[in-house]
Amino acid sequence: MLFLDFANTCREIEKISSRLAMTDLLAEVFPQISDEELDIFVRFARGKLFPDWSAEKLNFGPSLLYEALAYVIGKKREDVVRAINSSGDAGEVVEELLQKKQQTTFFTEDLELTDVYERFMQMAKSSGRKSQQERLRSAQYLFSNASPLEGRYLARLMLEEMRIGVGEGVVKDAVAKAFGVPSEVVEHAHQALNDLGEVALLAKTNPEKLAEVTITPFKPVKMMLAQAGSITGMVETHGTLAAENKYDGSRFQFHKSGGRCAIYSRRLEEMTASLPDVVEMLKNATTHDVIIDGEVIAILNGKPMPFQTVLRRIRRKHGIEEAKEEIELRPCVFDILVCDGETLIDLPFTKRREILESVMTEYVAPQLVSDSAEEIEKYYHEALDAGNEGIMLKVINAPYLPGNRGKLWIKIKPEVDTIDLVVTGAEWGEGKRAKVFGSFVLACQDESGELLEISRVATGIDDAMLAHLYELFKDKIISEKGKSVTFEPDVIFEVGYAELQRSTNYEAGYALRFPRFVRLRDDKDVSEIETMESLSRRYSMQNKEE
Ligand code: AMP
């Protein structure tokens, strides 16, 4: 299949606004795609290059894109930057720029969909001193052989911003419709495989297998997440609940199978090399092949240390042995997803917990099972006194829903007034801070993942953190105008605030009163920042309480 055919389909989808019509179109197209190309097509349509379980990254930001394009169209980098900044849509600008160039070029090669994928794979795999140069050359190759329309979607793919409105839901519905499979089966397979490309391929080639797919060792699944809520609300709705400490550490998923072990972060990146001690502890705590879910915490004199300490260990690439001596880590395991090849996620939590306790000799997180709000309240205060962030309340008959942030897990912590936002820009500081960024622009997201500005934050950041943030952001600058800079949006801040207000000053329609920086959330990615839906919930909760 030509990449141009993919681009044409995207163009058609982009013109459609109805979700149903989009689903119908994809359902018609999917069966016509060959087995070798279907998984790639499905991922690309969502703006994903690799399976969701894979930690593979293209490592190709806007800055390289500008450079590659400038080379291909024979213009200066600044001209490309200016054009993209004034439009805000890289895909559209690339299409226009290639249109102008097209009149002067004669020889190009047709791009196949699989060629494009292989190039992306090469770019992702490239490492070492020359990797930047190699990635640039691959991008130049792709853009020199792309027609304007192909360029539009190549650019968007490389920036992982497809903007054609195809989300997970649309793809799942289209797969169900295209291959006549019940949507619950597609849903189940997606939870276990964590790759819609593979789900689509299986639906096409072996639909009866879909219902039986199991979670595969060393292909991590998304972690189940929690919403904020209240103890009384949960007891009223569900009666008996399981309460656990909310550990202030870093989430992990541990896989053990056939003697091999691996540990993954919440972003599904492999951390095995930086956490050999934790891997060893978990490996020795069970004789079974398992996939388990938990939080790793740092301990000093028997007390949990703040989350930042754990991150220091995880970030270490060298001197792991010394780091192991300095910072003692301990896993707290609270769920089990697979045991000896059997996928357990559809079982009720109490049953999974029973299995977890029977297969682990150590590290299982303690639990209180209770239907009394008073007793849970007491447990909550004990958790805080012991240095935890709060507690988690879990519905005891709930399945494990990978990637779901629903009402089945509720977090209770004192600071309900913090919010996770992505940093989209900054202003240079003043006076002695003139060489670092002084205030940061923050955004939340709407349902389609579009970023909307909501606040600026300058308070709560000490000089050491300002210096760290400068180092972190200096290579993420997309553009600069006067004192303002825009960044590639991939760093998350947790921000405290006194009140959420309606506001016309920011795109989100809300503003934060007295925003203050709390911490960096390197464990989260952009898809996990505050949504408009959750903001409106916060707003109504806040006003109800007044
Ligand atoms: P938050 O990061 O504030 O959205 O809270 C959810 C996070 O709390 C999870 O992703 C875990 O990393 C962490 N956590 C700590 N203790 C637990 C627990 N007992 N059960 C589930 N998640 C926990």
Residues whose N, C-alpha, C, O or C-beta is under 5 A from the ligand:
A	BS01	AMP	A226 E244 N245 K246 Y247 S250 R251 E295 F334 M392 K411
